[in-house]
Amino acid sequence: MSTGDLYRLASDLAAEHGAAASDYASRAVMTLEAEGSHERAQFWFVMLVLLGDINSGRIDPDARISIH
């Protein structure tokens, strides 16, 4: 999955679920870590970071993301 795909998915989740999307992602991280699914938990952690940035206004979900 590309960076743009991750960003678009986070944007879609934020648009559909608002701040609750971060709660969903956080619960997914905790559950998957507890189950030993570390790679899947890592994916949801990235989603959690992106959702936090979108919800706080640090990144614009309608703009193109650039990761350095």
FIMAR-289409 format. One line per 2 residues: number of its first residue (from 1); their letters; for each residue z, x, y of N, C-alpha, C. Coordinates in steps of 0.05 Angstrom, whole numbers. Example, Ala and Ser with C-alpha at 12.3 -4.5 7.8 and 13.67 -1.06 7.14 Angstrom:
1> AS> 156 264 -114 156 246 -90 156 264 -66 ~ 142 257 -45 143 273 -21 157 258 1
This chain:
1> MS> 0 17 -23 0 0 0 0 18 25 ~ -17 12 43 -19 29 67 2 21 87
3> TG> 6 38 107 25 33 129 18 7 143 ~ -8 3 148 -16 -22 161 -10 -46 145
5> DL> -13 -44 118 -6 -67 100 24 -73 102 ~ 40 -52 101 69 -55 103 77 -69 130
7> YR> 65 -60 151 70 -70 177 61 -100 179 ~ 38 -106 168 28 -134 169 46 -152 152
9> LA> 55 -143 129 74 -158 112 100 -163 127 ~ 111 -143 139 136 -146 155 131 -166 178
11> SD> 109 -164 191 102 -182 213 100 -211 204 ~ 87 -215 181 85 -242 170 112 -253 162
13> LA> 129 -236 149 155 -245 141 172 -253 166 ~ 170 -236 187 185 -242 211 176 -268 225
15> AE> 149 -272 225 138 -296 237 146 -321 222 ~ 147 -319 196 153 -342 180 183 -348 177
17> HG> 199 -327 176 227 -331 170 246 -322 192 ~ 236 -310 213 252 -301 236 273 -281 227
19> AA> 297 -282 239 318 -263 233 327 -264 204 ~ 323 -287 191 331 -290 163 316 -271 144
21> AS> 292 -263 152 276 -244 136 291 -218 132 ~ 306 -209 152 322 -185 149 345 -189 128
23> DY> 356 -213 128 377 -219 108 365 -219 80 ~ 341 -230 77 328 -230 51 322 -201 41
25> AS> 312 -185 60 306 -157 53 331 -142 46 ~ 352 -146 61 378 -133 56 389 -140 28
27> RA> 388 -165 22 398 -174 -5 381 -163 -27 ~ 354 -161 -22 337 -149 -42 344 -120 -47
29> VM> 349 -105 -26 357 -77 -29 382 -75 -46 ~ 402 -90 -39 428 -88 -54 425 -96 -83
31> TL> 410 -118 -88 406 -128 -115 391 -108 -132 ~ 369 -98 -121 352 -79 -136 365 -53 -141
33> EA> 381 -43 -122 396 -18 -126 416 -22 -148 ~ 430 -45 -148 450 -51 -169 437 -53 -196
35> EG> 413 -62 -197 398 -64 -223 385 -38 -231 ~ 386 -18 -214 374 8 -220 344 10 -214
37> SH> 334 -10 -200 306 -10 -192 302 4 -165 ~ 306 30 -165 307 45 -140 281 45 -124
39> ER> 259 47 -138 233 47 -123 228 20 -110 ~ 234 -2 -124 231 -28 -112 251 -32 -89
41> AQ> 275 -22 -92 295 -23 -70 286 -8 -46 ~ 273 15 -50 263 31 -29 241 16 -13
43> FW> 224 2 -27 204 -15 -13 217 -35 6 ~ 237 -49 -5 251 -69 12 267 -57 34
45> FV> 276 -32 31 290 -18 52 270 -13 75 ~ 246 -4 68 225 0 89 220 -27 104
47> ML> 218 -49 88 214 -75 101 237 -81 120 ~ 261 -75 111 285 -81 127 284 -65 154
49> VL> 276 -40 153 273 -24 177 252 -36 196 ~ 229 -42 185 207 -54 201 215 -81 213
51> LG> 228 -97 197 237 -124 207 258 -120 229 ~ 276 -101 226 295 -96 247 282 -87 273
53> DI> 261 -70 271 247 -62 295 231 -85 307 ~ 220 -102 291 205 -126 302 225 -145 315
55> NS> 247 -151 302 266 -170 313 280 -160 338 ~ 283 -134 341 296 -123 365 276 -118 387
57> GR> 250 -121 382 230 -117 402 221 -88 406 ~ 230 -70 388 222 -42 390 193 -38 382
59> ID> 182 -55 365 154 -54 359 142 -82 362 ~ 117 -83 369 103 -109 374 88 -115 348
61> PD> 94 -138 335 80 -145 310 50 -150 314 ~ 41 -155 339 13 -160 344 -2 -134 350
63> AR> 12 -112 354 -1 -87 361 -5 -71 335 ~ -22 -50 338 -27 -33 315 -4 -12 314
65> IS> 7 -7 290 29 12 287 18 40 284 ~ 33 59 294 26 87 291 52 101 282
67> IH> 51 114 259 74 129 249 68 158 251 ~ 86 173 263 83 202 267 100 218 248
